[in-house]
Amino acid sequence: MGLIMLNILWLIGAYLLGSIPFSYLIGLYKGINLLEVGSKSSGATNVYRTLGLKYAVLAFLLDMFKGFVAMWMCYLINGYDSAWVVAAGLSAVIGHTFTPFLQFKGGKGVATGVGLMLFMKPEVAIIGFVLEMIIIAITRYVSVASIVSALAILIMSWLPFFAIIPSYRLLIFFAVAYVVYKHIPNIKRLAEGKENKI
């Protein structure tokens, strides 16, 4: 099998991996359809609201795992600095947010995006995650924390100190833009004072 065909197959695999709705499956395991309770979202935040912290952490880690593995597997095929690795990361995020298993609905891509960042530059992922937790603790708004930490990661990715390669900077830019785009309804609710706190 040629290298190009192998990569194309893995892009499909990365999309399907990203599509696994772990939060939704955890809800079903506990006898709850997340699409019918809370915010009616299949993300980790709704898991927290309906099932508690333990299951929310599990959902977040599993979704993060999807992003990391998508890039890591492609790295094993191509090496570190490869457009295919970037494409695999994007495929996983798209799969997470548009999963065919839930009629092409899904989460907002934050946890999966953290997984991508964990592969590309672990220290930036950790800083972004800690920042998000601090903002959640202060504001109780997950949406605000997700947007601010994503933008902070974008800024850090362009700092020479972290030495992130150009192709990965491009992926971070598109991933952050995508996460912010998926939060537009939350931004509107924040402006109207209707956004839910945790």
N, C-alpha and C positions, 0 to 999 in steps of 0.2 A: 504494500500500500504506500502510495506517495505521501510525502510530508504535507503537501497542501490538502490532500483529501483527509489525512489524519487530523489536521487542524480544523477543517470544516466540521468533521464529525464531533470534535471536542467542543466546538462552539455550540452545536446543538445540545451536546451533553451538559455544557455549562448552563444553558438556558433551562433545561429540564431540571438540573440540580437546583438552580435558583427558584424554580417553580414549586418545589415541595413546600406546601403551606404548613410548616411545623406548628405555628401558633394555633391554626385551625384544628390540626390533628390532636394537639394537646387538649384543646377544648372538647373535642369529641370523646377523647379518652376519659375526660371527667364528666361526660354526659351533657355538655353545653355546646350549642351552636353559636360561635362567636359572631356570626353574621346576623344574629337575631337579638343580641343583648349588648348592653353598654353602648359604645360608639358604633357598634355593628361593623367593626373593622377586624381584619384577620392579622393584626399586628401585635407585637409584644405588649404595647401599652394597654390594649383592651384585655389581654391576658391578665395583666396586673390588676385592672379594675374588677375583673370578674372572678379570678382564681387566686390572686395574691402574688406576693413577691417571688416565692420559690419557683412557681411555674413561669412567671414572667422572665426570670433570669435564665431558666432553661430554654425558653423560646428565643430569647435574644442570642444566647450562645450558639444555638443551632442555626439561626439565620446568619450569624457572623461566620460560622463554619462554612456555609455555602459560598460566600464570597472569597474566603481565603483559599479553599480547595479549588475553586474554579481557576484562579490564577496560578496556584502552585502546580496543578496538573499540567497546565499549558507551559509553564516554565520548564518542567521536566522534559517536554518535547522540544522546546525551542531555545532555552536559555533565558537569561534574566531580561535583557533589553530587546523586546520583540513586540511588534504591533499585534501579533496574535495573542500575546498574554493580556494586553490592554483590551482587546476585543472580547476575550473570555470573561474578563471582569465585568464589562458592560453587559454581556449576555446574561450573567448571573443576576445582576441588578434588575434588568428588564424582566427576567423570568420571575423574580420575586414580586415585582409590582404588577405584572400582567400574567398571572398564572392560569394556564388552561384548565387547571383542576378546580378553579373557583370562578368559572365564566369570565376569565381574563380580568379579574379583580385581584387585589393583593395589598401588601403593606406599602409603606412609603420608602423603603430601601435603605433606611438608616443603619440597621444592624448589619445588613449585607455589605453596605458601604464601609462600615468599620472593619469588616473582614478583609475587604480589598486593601484598605489602608494598613492593616496589620501585616499583610504580605509585603507591601511596597516600602513601608517605613514604620516599624512597630512603635518607635518612640513618639511619633506624631499621632498615631492611633491612640496611644495611652493618654497623651496630653488632651486630645480631643474628647476622649471618653470621660476623663476626670472633670474637665470643664463642663460637660453636659450634666454630669451628676450634681455638680455644685449649683448650676443654674436651676435644675429641677428642685433641689432642696430649698432654694431661695424663693423661686417664683411659683412652683408647683405646676408649671406649664411645660409639658413634654415637648410641645411644638416649638416653643420659644428656645428651649435648650437645644433641640435638634438643629434648628436653623442657625443659631449663633455658633454652635460648635462646628457645624459644617463649614461656615464661612471662615472660622478661625483656622481650620485645617487647610482650607484653600490658601489663606495668607501664608501659613507656615510652609506650605509646599513650594512657595516661590522664594523663601529665604535661603541664601547661600549656605547657611549653617547646616541645614538638613540635607543638602546635596542630592535632591531627588532628580532622577533623570528626566529629560524633556518629555518623553512619551508618557511617563507616569504622571507628570504634571498635567498633561492634556486630559488624561483619564480622570484625575481628581477634579479638574474644572468642570467636565461634563457631568460627573457624578454629583457634584455639589449643586450645579444648576438644576439637575434633575430632581434632587431631593427638595430644593426650594420650590420648584414647580409643583411637586406633589403636595406641598404644604400650603398652596394658595388658598384652599378652602379654610384652613386653620387661620391663616393671616386675616382673611375676611371676618372670621368669627372673633378674632382678637380685636379687630378694629370696632366691631359692634358690641364688644363686651360679653360675647356669648360662648367663648371658648371654655371647655371643661378643664378643670384642674384635676390632678390626681389626689 
